[in-house]
Structures are given as structure tokens and as C-alpha cells.
């Protein structure tokens, strides 16, 4: 039964990913200099995510529209999952890891992540 549920979940996730790619729209345009400055700031951010999670897709879609190539970490299994649990406190995605001034903040919830990104980079 669990295998069947996982199969359905993954299939639905794949359909959502495909629809996202097809309907994504265009990226925010910046000058080369401005984009380079943004990308420099993005080096302190990383998104812990599951590929087919609808909330992760929502977050990645916002990142695309804002033209924010943030490093993505697959938290499905392995090192990044353990890191998310150990340092963030729970395995929940999406989760944005923000490093500022030597301090690390773990921001959960897609709506909060998108709001943070819009305020900081729009």
C-alpha cells in the first residue's frame, strides 16, 4: 500500500513539475552588473527541497521569476536530509538556509520564503 501511495505521489509531482515548466513565464530582467551583484549575495543562500513537492515547486517558480539561481539541495535522502534535520531542526521542505554575518537561519514555509526573496531581491 505504501509503495502505491508513493507511486501516486511521485506521478502527481511529476505532472506538476511539467506543468510548471510549461507555464513558467519570463524571468525578471536586470543589468549584467545588477545580476552579478544578486548572484554574489545568493552564495549565502541554499534551498533544501524535494523535487516533486508542490510547495517546493511553488518556491522554485518564484525563484525563477525573480531570476534567483539559488543553490538547491535535494533533501530526499542522504547528506542534505541529515544536515536539514541536524541544523534546521526538522525535515520539512522547502527550507531556505540563510547565512548572514556568520549566523545561519533556517526559513521554512514556501510563502515566507517567497516573501523574503521578494523583499530582498525585487
MODELLER restraints for C-alpha pairs under 7 A, 6 or more apart:
rsr = mdl.restraints
at = mdl.atoms
rsr.add(forms.Gaussian(group=physical.xy_distance, feature=features.Distance(at['CA:10:A'], at['CA:52:A']), mean=6.53, stdev=0.5))
rsr.add(forms.Gaussian(group=physical.xy_distance, feature=features.Distance(at['CA:13:A'], at['CA:52:A']), mean=4.21, stdev=0.5))
rsr.add(forms.Gaussian(group=physical.xy_distance, feature=features.Distance(at['CA:13:A'], at['CA:53:A']), mean=6.23, stdev=0.5))
rsr.add(forms.Gaussian(group=physical.xy_distance, feature=features.Distance(at['CA:13:A'], at['CA:54:A']), mean=6.83, stdev=0.5))
rsr.add(forms.Gaussian(group=physical.xy_distance, feature=features.Distance(at['CA:14:A'], at['CA:52:A']), mean=5.98, stdev=0.5))
rsr.add(forms.Gaussian(group=physical.xy_distance, feature=features.Distance(at['CA:17:A'], at['CA:52:A']), mean=6.59, stdev=0.5))
rsr.add(forms.Gaussian(group=physical.xy_distance, feature=features.Distance(at['CA:17:A'], at['CA:57:A']), mean=6.86, stdev=0.5))
rsr.add(forms.Gaussian(group=physical.xy_distance, feature=features.Distance(at['CA:24:A'], at['CA:61:A']), mean=6.82, stdev=0.5))
rsr.add(forms.Gaussian(group=physical.xy_distance, feature=features.Distance(at['CA:26:A'], at['CA:65:A']), mean=6.21, stdev=0.5))
rsr.add(forms.Gaussian(group=physical.xy_distance, feature=features.Distance(at['CA:27:A'], at['CA:64:A']), mean=6.13, stdev=0.5))
rsr.add(forms.Gaussian(group=physical.xy_distance, feature=features.Distance(at['CA:27:A'], at['CA:65:A']), mean=4.39, stdev=0.5))
rsr.add(forms.Gaussian(group=physical.xy_distance, feature=features.Distance(at['CA:27:A'], at['CA:66:A']), mean=6.01, stdev=0.5))
rsr.add(forms.Gaussian(group=physical.xy_distance, feature=features.Distance(at['CA:27:A'], at['CA:67:A']), mean=5.32, stdev=0.5))
rsr.add(forms.Gaussian(group=physical.xy_distance, feature=features.Distance(at['CA:28:A'], at['CA:65:A']), mean=5.78, stdev=0.5))
rsr.add(forms.Gaussian(group=physical.xy_distance, feature=features.Distance(at['CA:28:A'], at['CA:66:A']), mean=5.14, stdev=0.5))
rsr.add(forms.Gaussian(group=physical.xy_distance, feature=features.Distance(at['CA:28:A'], at['CA:67:A']), mean=5.47, stdev=0.5))
rsr.add(forms.Gaussian(group=physical.xy_distance, feature=features.Distance(at['CA:42:A'], at['CA:70:A']), mean=5.90, stdev=0.5))
rsr.add(forms.Gaussian(group=physical.xy_distance, feature=features.Distance(at['CA:44:A'], at['CA:98:A']), mean=6.04, stdev=0.5))
rsr.add(forms.Gaussian(group=physical.xy_distance, feature=features.Distance(at['CA:44:A'], at['CA:99:A']), mean=5.14, stdev=0.5))
rsr.add(forms.Gaussian(group=physical.xy_distance, feature=features.Distance(at['CA:45:A'], at['CA:70:A']), mean=6.36, stdev=0.5))
rsr.add(forms.Gaussian(group=physical.xy_distance, feature=features.Distance(at['CA:45:A'], at['CA:71:A']), mean=6.97, stdev=0.5))
rsr.add(forms.Gaussian(group=physical.xy_distance, feature=features.Distance(at['CA:45:A'], at['CA:96:A']), mean=6.78, stdev=0.5))
rsr.add(forms.Gaussian(group=physical.xy_distance, feature=features.Distance(at['CA:45:A'], at['CA:97:A']), mean=5.50, stdev=0.5))
rsr.add(forms.Gaussian(group=physical.xy_distance, feature=features.Distance(at['CA:45:A'], at['CA:98:A']), mean=4.88, stdev=0.5))
rsr.add(forms.Gaussian(group=physical.xy_distance, feature=features.Distance(at['CA:45:A'], at['CA:99:A']), mean=6.47, stdev=0.5))
rsr.add(forms.Gaussian(group=physical.xy_distance, feature=features.Distance(at['CA:46:A'], at['CA:70:A']), mean=5.78, stdev=0.5))
rsr.add(forms.Gaussian(group=physical.xy_distance, feature=features.Distance(at['CA:46:A'], at['CA:71:A']), mean=4.79, stdev=0.5))
rsr.add(forms.Gaussian(group=physical.xy_distance, feature=features.Distance(at['CA:46:A'], at['CA:72:A']), mean=5.72, stdev=0.5))
rsr.add(forms.Gaussian(group=physical.xy_distance, feature=features.Distance(at['CA:46:A'], at['CA:73:A']), mean=6.93, stdev=0.5))
rsr.add(forms.Gaussian(group=physical.xy_distance, feature=features.Distance(at['CA:46:A'], at['CA:96:A']), mean=5.74, stdev=0.5))
rsr.add(forms.Gaussian(group=physical.xy_distance, feature=features.Distance(at['CA:46:A'], at['CA:97:A']), mean=5.20, stdev=0.5))
rsr.add(forms.Gaussian(group=physical.xy_distance, feature=features.Distance(at['CA:47:A'], at['CA:70:A']), mean=6.81, stdev=0.5))
rsr.add(forms.Gaussian(group=physical.xy_distance, feature=features.Distance(at['CA:47:A'], at['CA:71:A']), mean=6.20, stdev=0.5))
rsr.add(forms.Gaussian(group=physical.xy_distance, feature=features.Distance(at['CA:47:A'], at['CA:72:A']), mean=4.76, stdev=0.5))
rsr.add(forms.Gaussian(group=physical.xy_distance, feature=features.Distance(at['CA:47:A'], at['CA:73:A']), mean=5.86, stdev=0.5))
rsr.add(forms.Gaussian(group=physical.xy_distance, feature=features.Distance(at['CA:47:A'], at['CA:94:A']), mean=6.74, stdev=0.5))
rsr.add(forms.Gaussian(group=physical.xy_distance, feature=features.Distance(at['CA:47:A'], at['CA:95:A']), mean=5.72, stdev=0.5))
rsr.add(forms.Gaussian(group=physical.xy_distance, feature=features.Distance(at['CA:47:A'], at['CA:96:A']), mean=4.56, stdev=0.5))
rsr.add(forms.Gaussian(group=physical.xy_distance, feature=features.Distance(at['CA:47:A'], at['CA:97:A']), mean=6.28, stdev=0.5))
rsr.add(forms.Gaussian(group=physical.xy_distance, feature=features.Distance(at['CA:48:A'], at['CA:72:A']), mean=6.01, stdev=0.5))
rsr.add(forms.Gaussian(group=physical.xy_distance, feature=features.Distance(at['CA:48:A'], at['CA:73:A']), mean=4.62, stdev=0.5))
rsr.add(forms.Gaussian(group=physical.xy_distance, feature=features.Distance(at['CA:48:A'], at['CA:74:A']), mean=6.02, stdev=0.5))
rsr.add(forms.Gaussian(group=physical.xy_distance, feature=features.Distance(at['CA:48:A'], at['CA:75:A']), mean=5.79, stdev=0.5))
rsr.add(forms.Gaussian(group=physical.xy_distance, feature=features.Distance(at['CA:48:A'], at['CA:93:A']), mean=6.26, stdev=0.5))
rsr.add(forms.Gaussian(group=physical.xy_distance, feature=features.Distance(at['CA:48:A'], at['CA:94:A']), mean=5.70, stdev=0.5))
rsr.add(forms.Gaussian(group=physical.xy_distance, feature=features.Distance(at['CA:48:A'], at['CA:95:A']), mean=5.08, stdev=0.5))
rsr.add(forms.Gaussian(group=physical.xy_distance, feature=features.Distance(at['CA:48:A'], at['CA:96:A']), mean=6.25, stdev=0.5))
rsr.add(forms.Gaussian(group=physical.xy_distance, feature=features.Distance(at['CA:49:A'], at['CA:56:A']), mean=5.87, stdev=0.5))
rsr.add(forms.Gaussian(group=physical.xy_distance, feature=features.Distance(at['CA:49:A'], at['CA:72:A']), mean=6.96, stdev=0.5))
rsr.add(forms.Gaussian(group=physical.xy_distance, feature=features.Distance(at['CA:49:A'], at['CA:73:A']), mean=6.07, stdev=0.5))
rsr.add(forms.Gaussian(group=physical.xy_distance, feature=features.Distance(at['CA:49:A'], at['CA:74:A']), mean=5.36, stdev=0.5))
rsr.add(forms.Gaussian(group=physical.xy_distance, feature=features.Distance(at['CA:49:A'], at['CA:75:A']), mean=5.51, stdev=0.5))
rsr.add(forms.Gaussian(group=physical.xy_distance, feature=features.Distance(at['CA:49:A'], at['CA:93:A']), mean=5.13, stdev=0.5))
rsr.add(forms.Gaussian(group=physical.xy_distance, feature=features.Distance(at['CA:49:A'], at['CA:94:A']), mean=4.86, stdev=0.5))
rsr.add(forms.Gaussian(group=physical.xy_distance, feature=features.Distance(at['CA:49:A'], at['CA:95:A']), mean=6.72, stdev=0.5))
rsr.add(forms.Gaussian(group=physical.xy_distance, feature=features.Distance(at['CA:50:A'], at['CA:56:A']), mean=6.51, stdev=0.5))
rsr.add(forms.Gaussian(group=physical.xy_distance, feature=features.Distance(at['CA:50:A'], at['CA:74:A']), mean=5.82, stdev=0.5))
rsr.add(forms.Gaussian(group=physical.xy_distance, feature=features.Distance(at['CA:50:A'], at['CA:75:A']), mean=5.89, stdev=0.5))
rsr.add(forms.Gaussian(group=physical.xy_distance, feature=features.Distance(at['CA:50:A'], at['CA:76:A']), mean=5.85, stdev=0.5))
rsr.add(forms.Gaussian(group=physical.xy_distance, feature=features.Distance(at['CA:50:A'], at['CA:93:A']), mean=6.65, stdev=0.5))
rsr.add(forms.Gaussian(group=physical.xy_distance, feature=features.Distance(at['CA:55:A'], at['CA:94:A']), mean=6.63, stdev=0.5))
rsr.add(forms.Gaussian(group=physical.xy_distance, feature=features.Distance(at['CA:55:A'], at['CA:110:A']), mean=5.83, stdev=0.5))
rsr.add(forms.Gaussian(group=physical.xy_distance, feature=features.Distance(at['CA:56:A'], at['CA:93:A']), mean=6.64, stdev=0.5))
rsr.add(forms.Gaussian(group=physical.xy_distance, feature=features.Distance(at['CA:56:A'], at['CA:94:A']), mean=5.10, stdev=0.5))
rsr.add(forms.Gaussian(group=physical.xy_distance, feature=features.Distance(at['CA:56:A'], at['CA:110:A']), mean=6.90, stdev=0.5))
rsr.add(forms.Gaussian(group=physical.xy_distance, feature=features.Distance(at['CA:59:A'], at['CA:110:A']), mean=5.63, stdev=0.5))
rsr.add(forms.Gaussian(group=physical.xy_distance, feature=features.Distance(at['CA:59:A'], at['CA:114:A']), mean=6.27, stdev=0.5))
rsr.add(forms.Gaussian(group=physical.xy_distance, feature=features.Distance(at['CA:62:A'], at['CA:114:A']), mean=6.50, stdev=0.5))
rsr.add(forms.Gaussian(group=physical.xy_distance, feature=features.Distance(at['CA:66:A'], at['CA:122:A']), mean=6.89, stdev=0.5))
rsr.add(forms.Gaussian(group=physical.xy_distance, feature=features.Distance(at['CA:73:A'], at['CA:80:A']), mean=6.33, stdev=0.5))
rsr.add(forms.Gaussian(group=physical.xy_distance, feature=features.Distance(at['CA:74:A'], at['CA:80:A']), mean=6.42, stdev=0.5))
rsr.add(forms.Gaussian(group=physical.xy_distance, feature=features.Distance(at['CA:75:A'], at['CA:81:A']), mean=4.27, stdev=0.5))
rsr.add(forms.Gaussian(group=physical.xy_distance, feature=features.Distance(at['CA:81:A'], at['CA:91:A']), mean=6.65, stdev=0.5))
rsr.add(forms.Gaussian(group=physical.xy_distance, feature=features.Distance(at['CA:84:A'], at['CA:90:A']), mean=6.45, stdev=0.5))
rsr.add(forms.Gaussian(group=physical.xy_distance, feature=features.Distance(at['CA:84:A'], at['CA:91:A']), mean=5.94, stdev=0.5))
rsr.add(forms.Gaussian(group=physical.xy_distance, feature=features.Distance(at['CA:85:A'], at['CA:91:A']), mean=5.16, stdev=0.5))
rsr.add(forms.Gaussian(group=physical.xy_distance, feature=features.Distance(at['CA:88:A'], at['CA:106:A']), mean=5.64, stdev=0.5))
rsr.add(forms.Gaussian(group=physical.xy_distance, feature=features.Distance(at['CA:93:A'], at['CA:108:A']), mean=6.87, stdev=0.5))
rsr.add(forms.Gaussian(group=physical.xy_distance, feature=features.Distance(at['CA:94:A'], at['CA:108:A']), mean=6.17, stdev=0.5))
rsr.add(forms.Gaussian(group=physical.xy_distance, feature=features.Distance(at['CA:94:A'], at['CA:109:A']), mean=6.33, stdev=0.5))
rsr.add(forms.Gaussian(group=physical.xy_distance, feature=features.Distance(at['CA:94:A'], at['CA:110:A']), mean=6.10, stdev=0.5))
rsr.add(forms.Gaussian(group=physical.xy_distance, feature=features.Distance(at['CA:95:A'], at['CA:106:A']), mean=6.44, stdev=0.5))
rsr.add(forms.Gaussian(group=physical.xy_distance, feature=features.Distance(at['CA:95:A'], at['CA:107:A']), mean=5.46, stdev=0.5))
rsr.add(forms.Gaussian(group=physical.xy_distance, feature=features.Distance(at['CA:95:A'], at['CA:108:A']), mean=4.52, stdev=0.5))
rsr.add(forms.Gaussian(group=physical.xy_distance, feature=features.Distance(at['CA:95:A'], at['CA:109:A']), mean=6.83, stdev=0.5))
rsr.add(forms.Gaussian(group=physical.xy_distance, feature=features.Distance(at['CA:96:A'], at['CA:106:A']), mean=5.77, stdev=0.5))
rsr.add(forms.Gaussian(group=physical.xy_distance, feature=features.Distance(at['CA:96:A'], at['CA:107:A']), mean=5.00, stdev=0.5))
rsr.add(forms.Gaussian(group=physical.xy_distance, feature=features.Distance(at['CA:96:A'], at['CA:108:A']), mean=6.50, stdev=0.5))
rsr.add(forms.Gaussian(group=physical.xy_distance, feature=features.Distance(at['CA:96:A'], at['CA:113:A']), mean=6.66, stdev=0.5))
rsr.add(forms.Gaussian(group=physical.xy_distance, feature=features.Distance(at['CA:97:A'], at['CA:104:A']), mean=6.84, stdev=0.5))
rsr.add(forms.Gaussian(group=physical.xy_distance, feature=features.Distance(at['CA:97:A'], at['CA:105:A']), mean=5.91, stdev=0.5))
rsr.add(forms.Gaussian(group=physical.xy_distance, feature=features.Distance(at['CA:97:A'], at['CA:106:A']), mean=4.77, stdev=0.5))
rsr.add(forms.Gaussian(group=physical.xy_distance, feature=features.Distance(at['CA:97:A'], at['CA:107:A']), mean=6.42, stdev=0.5))
rsr.add(forms.Gaussian(group=physical.xy_distance, feature=features.Distance(at['CA:98:A'], at['CA:104:A']), mean=5.58, stdev=0.5))
rsr.add(forms.Gaussian(group=physical.xy_distance, feature=features.Distance(at['CA:98:A'], at['CA:105:A']), mean=5.08, stdev=0.5))
rsr.add(forms.Gaussian(group=physical.xy_distance, feature=features.Distance(at['CA:98:A'], at['CA:106:A']), mean=6.30, stdev=0.5))
rsr.add(forms.Gaussian(group=physical.xy_distance, feature=features.Distance(at['CA:99:A'], at['CA:105:A']), mean=6.39, stdev=0.5))
rsr.add(forms.Gaussian(group=physical.xy_distance, feature=features.Distance(at['CA:107:A'], at['CA:113:A']), mean=6.46, stdev=0.5))
